[in-house]
Amino acid sequence: MPPVAAVSPPARGPAETVAEVRRLELRSRRLVRDLLAGEYASVFKGRGVEFVDVREYQYGDDLRSIDWRVTARLDAAYVRRYAEERELTVLFIVDASASTAFGTAVRAKVTLATDVCALLVLTAAQTNDRVGLIVCTDRVERYVPPGKGRRHALQVLRELVTSAGARAGAGAGTDLAAALDYANRVLHRRAVVFVLSDWMATGYEVALGATAHRHDTIAVQLVDPRERALPDVGLVTLRDPETGAWRTVDTARADVRAEFARRGAAFDAALVRGVRRVGVDLVRLETGRSAVPPLLAFFRRRERRMQH
């Protein structure tokens, strides 16, 4: 895809950061209470379980819980017994590389990531789950270990807000593999891992597969509409925010606009195939649209899938 110019959110001082965190909390509270909490709990609560032992099958037991190896060995049907873990760990990996600072519709991609994380962090905190955060560029920039409670949730939001407005000193490129490997080292028990990125990166496939093998992993794709459709505005000069390369594009040419759209569609299709190959769900969010309907649709799809 052609490179795009980055428009970074303004840097914030301590007072502005506190005000922004408060605004995120207030704006998210009603959505969490009225829409997301129930859907989230039905999809994720109780998914963290520990194997206890096996016992002989009894009439009415779920056939899916039969342990076929034990059944074959003992020549009688046995089912696995599990105990629900007291709490769930939810880790957010947020890509804050230079390309996520781009935004032409309402907000930048990194701001969209912050808004979405605010909703999910506060939802997880309301259900007494432990939440943690990794902010990455071409390296891990920040790590907040998982913790519980409203105070900890607000600490996570402060780190997100600070990262969204702090390009100075941060890496420009994207190394999702490094962030995923880091998550696999610090998470010692099965967790839910949300990876929020525009996925304009390479070399992350093996690490993503390893994370998906150990954890319930959800890929969140952040997209700006101008990355998929060029307007007809004549000659424009575009800059790749991660490499610094410049390119002049004649947007008046229909074939240029068509090729741009084709490459965007090919990129999206390849991402879908790649994440599905390693068993990862994908949610696509756009900077100019509310994130709530796609999140609710995602939760409901997962709930239906769990019931079958």
LONU-513793 format. One record per residue (C-alpha): residue in three letters; chain; x, z, y. Coordinates in steps of 0.2 Angstrom, whole numbers, plus 5000, padded with zeros to 4 digits. Example, Ala and Ser with C-alpha at 12.3 -4.5 7.8 and 13.67 -1.06 7.14 Angstrom:
ALA | A | 5062 | 5039 | 4978
SER | A | 5068 | 5036 | 4995
//
This chain:
MET | A | 5000 | 5000 | 5000
PRO | A | 5006 | 4997 | 5018
PRO | A | 5013 | 5012 | 5026
VAL | A | 5003 | 5021 | 5039
ALA | A | 5007 | 5031 | 5055
ALA | A | 5006 | 5050 | 5054
VAL | A | 4997 | 5060 | 5067
SER | A | 5001 | 5078 | 5064
PRO | A | 4989 | 5092 | 5068
PRO | A | 4995 | 5103 | 5083
ALA | A | 5007 | 5117 | 5080
ARG | A | 4999 | 5134 | 5081
GLY | A | 5005 | 5151 | 5087
PRO | A | 5001 | 5167 | 5079
ALA | A | 4985 | 5170 | 5089
GLU | A | 4979 | 5152 | 5086
THR | A | 4982 | 5155 | 5067
VAL | A | 4972 | 5171 | 5067
ALA | A | 4958 | 5162 | 5076
GLU | A | 4958 | 5147 | 5065
VAL | A | 4958 | 5158 | 5049
ARG | A | 4943 | 5168 | 5056
ARG | A | 4934 | 5151 | 5060
LEU | A | 4937 | 5145 | 5042
GLU | A | 4930 | 5161 | 5035
LEU | A | 4915 | 5161 | 5046
ARG | A | 4911 | 5143 | 5043
SER | A | 4914 | 5144 | 5024
ARG | A | 4904 | 5160 | 5021
ARG | A | 4887 | 5152 | 5021
LEU | A | 4892 | 5138 | 5010
VAL | A | 4900 | 5149 | 4998
ARG | A | 4885 | 5161 | 4997
ASP | A | 4871 | 5148 | 4997
LEU | A | 4879 | 5133 | 4987
LEU | A | 4896 | 5135 | 4979
ALA | A | 4897 | 5153 | 4971
GLY | A | 4884 | 5150 | 4958
GLU | A | 4890 | 5133 | 4953
TYR | A | 4908 | 5139 | 4953
ALA | A | 4904 | 5154 | 4942
SER | A | 4894 | 5144 | 4929
VAL | A | 4909 | 5132 | 4927
PHE | A | 4924 | 5144 | 4928
LYS | A | 4919 | 5161 | 4924
GLY | A | 4921 | 5165 | 4906
ARG | A | 4932 | 5151 | 4903
GLY | A | 4947 | 5162 | 4902
VAL | A | 4946 | 5170 | 4885
GLU | A | 4958 | 5178 | 4873
PHE | A | 4958 | 5176 | 4854
VAL | A | 4954 | 5192 | 4845
ASP | A | 4952 | 5188 | 4826
VAL | A | 4941 | 5179 | 4814
ARG | A | 4925 | 5185 | 4804
GLU | A | 4914 | 5177 | 4791
TYR | A | 4901 | 5165 | 4797
GLN | A | 4884 | 5172 | 4800
TYR | A | 4868 | 5163 | 4802
GLY | A | 4866 | 5158 | 4821
ASP | A | 4884 | 5157 | 4825
ASP | A | 4890 | 5142 | 4835
LEU | A | 4897 | 5129 | 4823
ARG | A | 4910 | 5125 | 4836
SER | A | 4918 | 5142 | 4834
ILE | A | 4922 | 5139 | 4815
ASP | A | 4940 | 5141 | 4811
TRP | A | 4942 | 5127 | 4799
ARG | A | 4960 | 5131 | 4793
VAL | A | 4954 | 5149 | 4789
THR | A | 4938 | 5142 | 4781
ALA | A | 4948 | 5130 | 4770
ARG | A | 4961 | 5144 | 4765
LEU | A | 4948 | 5157 | 4760
ASP | A | 4934 | 5145 | 4753
ALA | A | 4921 | 5153 | 4765
ALA | A | 4916 | 5149 | 4783
TYR | A | 4925 | 5160 | 4796
VAL | A | 4922 | 5159 | 4815
ARG | A | 4934 | 5164 | 4829
ARG | A | 4930 | 5179 | 4840
TYR | A | 4936 | 5179 | 4858
ALA | A | 4936 | 5192 | 4871
GLU | A | 4933 | 5186 | 4889
GLU | A | 4947 | 5190 | 4901
ARG | A | 4942 | 5202 | 4915
GLU | A | 4948 | 5190 | 4928
LEU | A | 4952 | 5172 | 4931
THR | A | 4968 | 5166 | 4940
VAL | A | 4966 | 5151 | 4952
LEU | A | 4981 | 5143 | 4959
PHE | A | 4980 | 5130 | 4973
ILE | A | 4994 | 5117 | 4975
VAL | A | 4993 | 5109 | 4992
ASP | A | 5003 | 5094 | 4997
ALA | A | 5008 | 5096 | 5015
SER | A | 5020 | 5081 | 5015
ALA | A | 5021 | 5069 | 5030
SER | A | 5009 | 5057 | 5023
THR | A | 4995 | 5070 | 5023
ALA | A | 4996 | 5073 | 5041
PHE | A | 4988 | 5056 | 5043
GLY | A | 4969 | 5056 | 5049
THR | A | 4958 | 5044 | 5059
ALA | A | 4941 | 5051 | 5054
VAL | A | 4937 | 5069 | 5060
ARG | A | 4953 | 5077 | 5053
ALA | A | 4969 | 5074 | 5045
LYS | A | 4971 | 5074 | 5026
VAL | A | 4980 | 5091 | 5026
THR | A | 4966 | 5098 | 5037
LEU | A | 4954 | 5092 | 5024
ALA | A | 4964 | 5101 | 5011
THR | A | 4964 | 5117 | 5021
ASP | A | 4945 | 5116 | 5023
VAL | A | 4942 | 5113 | 5004
CYS | A | 4954 | 5127 | 5000
ALA | A | 4945 | 5139 | 5011
LEU | A | 4929 | 5136 | 5002
LEU | A | 4936 | 5138 | 4985
VAL | A | 4948 | 5153 | 4989
LEU | A | 4933 | 5162 | 4996
THR | A | 4922 | 5157 | 4982
ALA | A | 4935 | 5163 | 4969
ALA | A | 4937 | 5180 | 4979
GLN | A | 4919 | 5183 | 4979
THR | A | 4918 | 5182 | 4960
ASN | A | 4933 | 5194 | 4959
ASP | A | 4946 | 5181 | 4953
ARG | A | 4964 | 5181 | 4957
VAL | A | 4970 | 5167 | 4969
GLY | A | 4987 | 5160 | 4973
LEU | A | 4995 | 5146 | 4983
ILE | A | 5009 | 5134 | 4982
VAL | A | 5012 | 5123 | 4997
CYS | A | 5024 | 5108 | 4993
THR | A | 5032 | 5093 | 5002
ASP | A | 5048 | 5086 | 4993
ARG | A | 5051 | 5104 | 4989
VAL | A | 5041 | 5120 | 4987
GLU | A | 5038 | 5126 | 5005
ARG | A | 5028 | 5142 | 5002
TYR | A | 5022 | 5152 | 4987
VAL | A | 5009 | 5166 | 4988
PRO | A | 5007 | 5175 | 4971
PRO | A | 4990 | 5177 | 4964
GLY | A | 4980 | 5192 | 4970
LYS | A | 4963 | 5199 | 4972
GLY | A | 4952 | 5204 | 4986
ARG | A | 4946 | 5198 | 5003
ARG | A | 4962 | 5203 | 5012
HIS | A | 4973 | 5193 | 5000
ALA | A | 4961 | 5178 | 5001
LEU | A | 4964 | 5179 | 5020
GLN | A | 4983 | 5179 | 5018
VAL | A | 4981 | 5163 | 5007
LEU | A | 4971 | 5155 | 5021
ARG | A | 4984 | 5160 | 5034
GLU | A | 4998 | 5152 | 5024
LEU | A | 4987 | 5136 | 5023
VAL | A | 4984 | 5136 | 5041
THR | A | 5002 | 5139 | 5046
SER | A | 5007 | 5125 | 5034
ALA | A | 4995 | 5112 | 5040
GLY | A | 5001 | 5114 | 5058
ALA | A | 5020 | 5116 | 5054
ARG | A | 5029 | 5100 | 5052
ALA | A | 5045 | 5106 | 5060
GLY | A | 5058 | 5110 | 5046
ALA | A | 5046 | 5104 | 5032
GLY | A | 5051 | 5091 | 5020
ALA | A | 5044 | 5073 | 5024
GLY | A | 5043 | 5067 | 5006
THR | A | 5032 | 5072 | 4991
ASP | A | 5038 | 5079 | 4975
LEU | A | 5023 | 5085 | 4965
ALA | A | 5033 | 5087 | 4949
ALA | A | 5043 | 5100 | 4957
ALA | A | 5028 | 5110 | 4963
LEU | A | 5020 | 5108 | 4945
ASP | A | 5035 | 5114 | 4937
TYR | A | 5036 | 5129 | 4948
ALA | A | 5018 | 5133 | 4944
ASN | A | 5022 | 5132 | 4926
ARG | A | 5036 | 5144 | 4928
VAL | A | 5026 | 5157 | 4938
LEU | A | 5010 | 5156 | 4929
HIS | A | 5011 | 5166 | 4913
ARG | A | 4993 | 5166 | 4907
ARG | A | 4981 | 5151 | 4907
ALA | A | 4974 | 5148 | 4924
VAL | A | 4963 | 5136 | 4934
VAL | A | 4975 | 5124 | 4944
PHE | A | 4969 | 5114 | 4959
VAL | A | 4981 | 5100 | 4965
LEU | A | 4976 | 5094 | 4982
SER | A | 4986 | 5078 | 4987
ASP | A | 4985 | 5060 | 4993
TRP | A | 4995 | 5057 | 4977
MET | A | 5006 | 5045 | 4986
ALA | A | 5020 | 5051 | 4975
THR | A | 5029 | 5045 | 4959
GLY | A | 5037 | 5054 | 4944
TYR | A | 5024 | 5068 | 4942
GLU | A | 5015 | 5062 | 4926
VAL | A | 5025 | 5072 | 4914
ALA | A | 5024 | 5088 | 4924
LEU | A | 5005 | 5085 | 4927
GLY | A | 5003 | 5083 | 4908
ALA | A | 5012 | 5099 | 4905
THR | A | 5002 | 5109 | 4917
ALA | A | 4986 | 5102 | 4910
HIS | A | 4991 | 5107 | 4892
ARG | A | 4993 | 5125 | 4898
HIS | A | 4980 | 5126 | 4912
ASP | A | 4963 | 5120 | 4917
THR | A | 4969 | 5107 | 4930
ILE | A | 4959 | 5098 | 4943
ALA | A | 4966 | 5084 | 4954
VAL | A | 4959 | 5083 | 4971
GLN | A | 4963 | 5066 | 4980
LEU | A | 4963 | 5066 | 4999
VAL | A | 4959 | 5050 | 5007
ASP | A | 4957 | 5043 | 5024
PRO | A | 4946 | 5027 | 5026
ARG | A | 4959 | 5018 | 5036
GLU | A | 4970 | 5019 | 5020
ARG | A | 4958 | 5008 | 5011
ALA | A | 4951 | 4996 | 5024
LEU | A | 4960 | 4989 | 5039
PRO | A | 4950 | 4985 | 5055
ASP | A | 4952 | 4968 | 5063
VAL | A | 4962 | 4973 | 5079
GLY | A | 4976 | 4960 | 5079
LEU | A | 4994 | 4964 | 5077
VAL | A | 4998 | 4982 | 5074
THR | A | 5014 | 4991 | 5070
LEU | A | 5013 | 5004 | 5056
ARG | A | 5026 | 5018 | 5051
ASP | A | 5028 | 5026 | 5034
PRO | A | 5029 | 5044 | 5038
GLU | A | 5039 | 5049 | 5023
THR | A | 5052 | 5035 | 5024
GLY | A | 5052 | 5031 | 5042
ALA | A | 5050 | 5012 | 5039
TRP | A | 5041 | 5002 | 5051
ARG | A | 5030 | 4986 | 5048
THR | A | 5020 | 4974 | 5059
VAL | A | 5004 | 4969 | 5051
ASP | A | 4992 | 4955 | 5058
THR | A | 4975 | 4963 | 5054
ALA | A | 4966 | 4948 | 5061
ARG | A | 4971 | 4938 | 5045
ALA | A | 4957 | 4940 | 5032
ASP | A | 4969 | 4938 | 5018
VAL | A | 4980 | 4953 | 5025
ARG | A | 4964 | 4964 | 5026
ALA | A | 4959 | 4958 | 5008
GLU | A | 4976 | 4962 | 5001
PHE | A | 4977 | 4979 | 5009
ALA | A | 4960 | 4983 | 5001
ARG | A | 4965 | 4976 | 4984
ARG | A | 4980 | 4987 | 4984
GLY | A | 4970 | 5002 | 4989
ALA | A | 4958 | 4999 | 4975
ALA | A | 4972 | 4997 | 4963
PHE | A | 4980 | 5013 | 4968
ASP | A | 4964 | 5022 | 4966
ALA | A | 4961 | 5015 | 4949
ALA | A | 4979 | 5018 | 4943
LEU | A | 4977 | 5037 | 4948
VAL | A | 4960 | 5038 | 4939
ARG | A | 4968 | 5031 | 4923
GLY | A | 4984 | 5042 | 4925
VAL | A | 4975 | 5059 | 4927
ARG | A | 4962 | 5055 | 4913
ARG | A | 4976 | 5051 | 4901
VAL | A | 4983 | 5069 | 4902
GLY | A | 4965 | 5077 | 4902
VAL | A | 4964 | 5081 | 4921
ASP | A | 4948 | 5080 | 4931
LEU | A | 4948 | 5070 | 4947
VAL | A | 4938 | 5074 | 4963
ARG | A | 4940 | 5061 | 4978
LEU | A | 4937 | 5068 | 4995
GLU | A | 4937 | 5058 | 5012
THR | A | 4943 | 5065 | 5029
GLY | A | 4927 | 5058 | 5037
ARG | A | 4914 | 5066 | 5025
SER | A | 4909 | 5083 | 5020
ALA | A | 4918 | 5090 | 5005
VAL | A | 4903 | 5100 | 4999
PRO | A | 4893 | 5086 | 4990
PRO | A | 4908 | 5079 | 4980
LEU | A | 4913 | 5097 | 4975
LEU | A | 4895 | 5101 | 4969
ALA | A | 4894 | 5085 | 4960
PHE | A | 4910 | 5089 | 4951
PHE | A | 4904 | 5107 | 4946
ARG | A | 4888 | 5100 | 4939
ARG | A | 4897 | 5087 | 4929
ARG | A | 4908 | 5100 | 4921
GLU | A | 4893 | 5111 | 4918
ARG | A | 4884 | 5097 | 4909
ARG | A | 4900 | 5093 | 4899
MET | A | 4902 | 5111 | 4894
GLN | A | 4884 | 5111 | 4887
HIS | A | 4887 | 5097 | 4875
//
